[in-house]
Amino acid sequence: MTDQFEISEQHIRTGLSALLKAAANSSGRPRCSIAREANLHRDALRRVLQGERNPTVGEVLRILNASGAAPHAHMTLYIAGDGNRAAEWLQTDLALFFDAFVRALPAALEQQLGNQLHDIKPRWARGTAQRVARLLAENIDELARKDALLGDGTDRINGSDHER
């Protein structure tokens, strides 16, 4: 069960403001630009970042996006109860990986499990997460090598080899 403190309005407001403030600060963009792109008044953004105003879900996603963060990844991490990790992963490839992974997971589960989808047990989640992470760790060198090969092919297609 989730601790009631973790879902209190004050705790949520404080956590979201910390995440959004970290996103705005790490973006290197002026706050007025972030506010404009997020379709918020400057004062509304200031109050959200100071924890004086609760943002809507749409505002959170727009502020993260305007700050150059992967909005769905960071919101998912925050909702999953790891606001610190959401802030730590700002502006990283890991956040972009997590964003793509979270978006692809439901369809992948449906495709791979088919009729077994409803047989899933919650107790399997932690072990499955460990197995996925271990599989990724084991394959990271191979994936990096393939990315390098694909990058070389892309460079040739784009004409980089012709300039040499």
C-alpha angles and dihedrals in degrees: 000000000000118000110251089228089063092059099041115121092243093051092048093046092049094047095046093047090051091050094046093045090051090049092050093046095048092047094072088218126125113257091236089060091048091049092049094048092045089051092240132129112251091242092051090052091048092052092047092050091048092049094244095117132041110232122217118245089254091052092050091052092046093048091049091047093047088050091056094251127133096257100198094045094051094043090049091050091048093049090046086064101259106109091154093057090046089057094042093053095052114131094006135124086235089064091050090049091049091048093053092042094052092047093049097042101080094052091043091052092050092047096046099038102036108167091004091066092097092050092070115123121211091225089067094063100087094046091046091051089051091049093050091049091048091049091050091048091051092050101039095098091049091047091049090050091051091047089052091051091048090047090054090051091048090050091053092049091049091052101253091132091054091061093060 
